[in-house]
Amino acid sequence: MALHRILRIPYTCHVTNEEVRVVSGCPPLSNMVTEQCLRFFGYIARSAPDEDHHHTLAAAIRKPPSERK
């Protein structure tokens, strides 16, 4: 529905989302979200080791200690 508004397609035109994507050349929203998540992960992964978010990512990737429940 957002693409319909961006492209100014009135609601009275019965056009499917797939047709709008094909005409506009826009990839599916799920692909766009995945790409943004991967970009953000790359930003965090390349951050300096002394920054807090780098420590958080490293802790999330590493296996938690066995005594933790």
C-alpha positions in Angstrom: 0.0 0.0 0.0 2.9 2.4 0.7 4.2 2.0 -2.9 0.7 2.9 -4.2 0.9 6.2 -2.2 4.5 6.9 -3.2 3.7 6.3 -6.9 0.3 8.2 -6.5 -1.8 5.3 -7.7 -5.4 5.9 -6.6 -7.2 3.3 -4.6 -9.8 3.1 -7.4 -7.3 1.5 -9.7 -7.3 -2.2 -9.0 -3.6 -2.9 -9.3 -1.9 -5.7 -7.3 1.2 -5.0 -5.2 3.2 -7.4 -7.5 2.3 -5.3 -10.6 3.4 -2.1 -8.8 6.7 -3.7 -7.8 7.3 -4.9 -11.4 6.5 -1.5 -12.9 8.5 0.5 -10.3 11.4 -1.9 -10.2 11.2 -2.0 -6.4 12.4 -5.2 -4.7 10.2 -6.9 -2.1 10.1 -5.2 1.3 11.5 -8.2 3.0 14.7 -8.0 0.9 15.1 -4.3 1.7 14.8 -5.0 5.5 17.3 -7.9 5.3 19.8 -5.7 3.4 19.4 -2.9 6.1 19.9 -5.4 8.9 23.0 -6.8 7.3 24.4 -3.3 6.8 23.8 -2.5 10.4 25.4 -5.8 11.5 28.5 -4.9 9.4 28.7 -1.5 11.0 28.6 -3.0 14.5 31.1 -5.8 13.5 33.6 -3.3 12.2 33.4 -1.0 15.2 36.3 -0.4 17.5 36.8 -3.1 20.1 36.6 -0.6 23.0 33.1 0.5 22.1 30.1 -0.9 24.1 28.1 -2.1 21.1 31.1 -4.1 20.0 31.2 -5.9 23.4 27.5 -6.6 23.1 27.8 -8.2 19.7 30.8 -10.3 20.8 28.9 -11.5 23.8 25.9 -12.4 21.6 28.0 -14.4 19.2 30.1 -16.2 21.8 28.6 -19.2 23.5 27.4 -18.3 27.0 29.2 -19.9 30.0 27.9 -23.3 30.9 27.0 -22.2 34.5 24.5 -19.7 33.1 20.9 -20.8 32.8 
